[in-house]
Amino acid sequence: MPLIERTNSPSQQLLNNYELRLMSQLLEREQGISPAQIVEGTGATERLLRETAQLLTTEQELALYTRLARFNRDPFLGIRVGERINLPNYGILASAMMAAYNLGEALELLAEFAPLVSWASHSQLTAERYGEEDCACLTIFPTATDPAAAELEIDSTFASIQVVFNELSAKPVQFALLDMTRTGSADSLSYHRRLFACPLRTRRKRNALLIAQSVLNTHLPHPQPEHQKLFRDLCQQSTRVLTEKRGLVAAVRNRLLEEDGRVPSLEQLAQQFDVSARTLRRQLRAAGVTFQSLLDESRYRESKRYLASTDMTVEAIGRRLGYADARSFRTAFRRWSGQTPLEHRKAQ
């Protein structure tokens, strides 16, 4: 579950993947992997990994997770990062959870407002019986489809939940069970066993955390029922604003490259949305992207598809994507991927 951080400006609601930034920093400091290597071919920039007031698209999040996993040589990177993602990183959701009456209410808030923590991944909260106890089961469905990237994400998510619940209750919280799809030897789970004082099961068909009802009934030290509605309203407002901004980015992305070789200009797109070009540019900037970055992202995605699934020449692909000549397309593709189009096709 990629953690996203909210800035202090409630009107802007600019979000950034705090978890990815931490992973990038550790890879640079401990493994010598530069941010330039990590962002290569993802459509993201080094600035997105360094500045908090930037918004990553879902595609960039997925691509960055895959790149991080590809370079990483630390089997405990995910769980180490998750241990550093605590309540303050949950923004307004943290305030709502701290104001809850007990851990059960806090868990329900976490599940309900999951987009404030992770936009792309999702979770499911169900009831389940384990041993002799009734439990709440929080199942996490990772964003990444790449196995190594998904493993990083799941480790970080579960570690963060453990840390957050410890902070909420002001004492260590023992979960009933942790199920993970990951494989590996007993040694590869040594860090997990140190952090989670509960049974761990690997090679399962799910990534799920079970918490006994007796634990969920634990009263929190500072409930604020008089402020609970306010915090919930703020969480709903933040979710709505985030959804609207993601919706704008998705709408612009969908309008790009609708017809082969006919790339709309910013002015033409603005007309379709019935706003001025200046307004659309400002709205996209507030969402953490630019028209050019979305265009590059769409062109890169489409070019990879054409190279992998068709016999079209590089010149023909370039024309279809709106480039004036093949040289311009080759230069852009090398900038995105570090390879020429033909090198990428051969590698595929």
C-alpha positions, 0 to 999 in steps of 0.5 A, a space after each residue: 500500500 503506497 503511503 501518500 503524504 498530505 501537505 499543510 495546505 488543505 485547499 491544495 490537497 497535494 499528495 506524494 508517495 512518501 513510501 516510494 521516496 523513503 525507498 528511493 533514499 535508502 537505495 541511493 544511500 545504502 545501495 548506490 542506486 541514483 534517483 535518475 536510475 530509478 525514474 528512468 522510463 517511468 514517466 516520473 522525474 527526480 523532482 517527484 521523488 524529492 519534493 513533497 508537493 508533487 502528485 504521482 500518477 497511478 502509472 508512475 507509482 506502479 512503474 516506480 515500484 517495479 524499478 525499485 524492486 528490480 534494483 533492490 538487494 535488501 530483502 528487508 527494505 519493505 519492512 524497514 520502510 514501513 516501520 518509519 511510516 507512522 501516524 503523522 504520515 496519515 495526515 487527517 486520517 491519523 486525527 480521525 483514528 486517534 479520536 476513535 473510541 477503540 482500535 476497532 473504530 480506528 481500523 474501520 476508518 483506515 479501511 473506509 478512507 484507504 484512498 487517503 493512504 493509498 490511491 491504487 491499492 485497495 483493501 477489504 475488511 471482513 469478519 473471520 474466525 481464527 482458532 477460538 476467537 472472532 477476528 476482523 480480517 484486513 485483506 490487502 490487494 497490492 498495487 503492483 503486479 510484479 511479484 517483487 514489487 508487490 512483496 515490497 509493498 505488502 511488507 511496508 503496508 503491514 509494518 506500517 499498520 503495526 507501528 500505527 496501531 502501537 502508537 494509537 494504543 500507546 503500547 504494543 498490539 499483538 495481531 492474531 495472524 499474518 498471512 502472506 503470499 510471499 515465499 522464502 526461507 525462515 531466515 528471510 522472515 527474521 525481521 518480520 518475526 521481530 516486528 510481528 508477535 503473531 503467527 506468520 504464514 507464507 505461500 498463502 493465496 492472500 495478504 491478510 491481517 487478522 486482529 482478535 475482537 478482544 484486541 479491537 475492543 481496546 480503548 484508545 487513550 484519548 478518544 474525542 467523540 465530540 470531534 469525530 464527525 468533524 474529522 470524518 467530514 474532513 476525510 470525506 472532503 479530502 477523498 472527494 478532492 483527491 478523486 476529482 483531481 485524479 479524475 481530471 488527470 484521467 480525463 486528459 489522459 483519455 483524450 490524448 492520442 484518441 486518433 492516430 497521429 492527431 495529438 490535441 494541443 493544450 488549447 484544443 483540450 481546454 476547449 473540450 473541457 470548456 475552460 481556458 488553456 491557462 485554467 487547464 494548465 493551472 488545474 493540471 499543475 495543482 494535480 502534480 502533472 503537466 500537459 507535456 508529462 501526460 503526453 509523454 506518458 501516453 506516447 511512451 505507453 503506446 510506443 511500447 505497445 506498438 513495438 511489442 505487438 506489431 511489425 510497424 517500422 520505427 518511422 511509422 510508429 513515430 508518425 502515428 504518435 504525432 512526431 514530425 520525423 523518426 529522429 524526433 521519436 527515437 530521441 524521445 524514446 531513448 530519453 524515456 527508456 534509455 534504449 532506442 526503439 529497435 533495442 527495446 523491440 529486440 529485448 522484448 
